[in-house]
Amino acid sequence: MGKREGFRPLLGYFSLLEDCAKVHRPVSNKETHFPADPAFKGASYCRRYELLCKRLVQERLYDVACLTLSANAKAASVSHPTPDLSFELFAAAVKSQVARWLALTTAAKKN
């Protein structure tokens, strides 16, 4: 279709983490070269991923992030540690971006 002026692509970060006891237990830090961020000290893998996803969006490196937890089973349930990292919000951001692209494309064809 070509480049649309003022249209910035959506940058999304999607992470899928196995929902098991191991990812919810606190883990230690190995600070061999640099000190670890204090927020990560004593945090579980799940909490670390949550902090990463939130920071990626807060620091505007990504527009939207999703952290999905799912058990490794046939009838696995899916969950999200916080509502702001849900798949619903992730999908809504993608849907909105597609709608913007279609509107721009339609407007460009009329001109």
C-alpha positions in Angstrom: 0.0 0.0 0.0 2.9 2.4 0.6 4.0 4.6 3.4 1.3 6.7 5.1 2.5 10.0 6.6 2.3 10.2 10.3 1.6 6.5 10.7 3.8 4.8 13.3 3.8 1.0 13.5 2.6 -0.6 16.7 5.3 -2.2 18.7 4.1 -5.0 20.9 5.8 -7.4 23.3 4.1 -10.7 24.0 5.5 -13.1 26.5 4.2 -16.6 27.3 5.4 -18.1 30.6 4.7 -21.6 31.9 2.4 -21.3 35.0 4.1 -23.6 37.5 5.4 -23.4 41.1 8.9 -22.7 39.9 8.1 -19.4 38.2 6.4 -18.1 41.3 9.2 -18.8 43.8 11.7 -16.1 44.6 15.1 -16.5 42.9 18.5 -15.2 43.8 20.6 -12.8 41.8 24.1 -13.5 40.5 25.8 -10.1 40.5 29.1 -10.9 38.9 29.6 -7.8 36.8 26.9 -5.3 37.6 24.5 -4.9 40.6 21.0 -6.1 39.9 18.1 -3.7 40.0 16.7 -3.6 43.5 13.2 -4.4 42.2 14.5 -7.8 41.0 16.1 -8.8 44.2 14.1 -11.7 45.7 11.5 -11.5 43.0 10.2 -14.6 41.2 10.5 -15.1 37.5 6.9 -14.2 37.0 7.4 -10.9 38.9 10.5 -10.1 36.9 8.7 -10.6 33.6 5.9 -8.5 34.9 8.3 -5.7 35.8 10.0 -6.0 32.4 6.7 -5.8 30.5 5.5 -2.8 32.5 8.8 -0.9 32.1 8.9 -1.6 28.3 5.6 0.3 28.0 6.3 3.0 30.7 9.6 3.9 29.0 7.9 3.9 25.6 10.1 1.2 24.1 6.9 -0.7 23.2 3.3 0.5 22.8 1.7 -2.5 24.5 2.9 -5.6 26.4 1.2 -8.8 27.4 2.3 -11.4 29.9 0.4 -14.6 29.6 0.8 -17.5 32.1 -0.4 -21.0 31.0 0.1 -24.4 32.5 1.8 -27.2 30.5 -1.3 -29.4 30.3 -4.0 -30.5 27.8 -6.7 -28.4 29.4 -4.5 -25.5 30.4 -6.0 -22.4 31.8 -4.6 -19.0 30.8 -4.1 -16.1 33.2 -2.4 -12.7 33.4 -0.6 -11.4 36.5 -2.2 -7.9 36.2 -5.0 -6.5 34.1 -2.7 -4.0 32.3 -0.8 -6.9 30.8 -3.8 -8.9 29.6 -4.2 -10.3 26.2 -7.5 -8.4 25.8 -5.7 -5.1 26.1 -3.0 -6.4 23.7 -5.5 -7.5 21.2 -7.4 -4.2 21.5 -4.3 -2.2 20.7 -3.6 -4.3 17.6 -7.3 -4.0 16.5 -7.1 -0.2 17.0 -3.9 0.0 14.9 -5.5 -2.0 12.1 -8.5 0.2 12.1 -6.3 3.3 11.9 -4.4 1.8 9.0 -7.6 0.9 7.2 -8.9 4.4 7.7 -5.7 6.0 6.4 -5.7 3.7 3.4 -9.3 4.5 2.6 -8.7 8.2 2.9 -5.6 8.0 0.7 -7.6 6.2 -2.0 -10.2 9.0 -2.0 -7.6 11.6 -2.7 
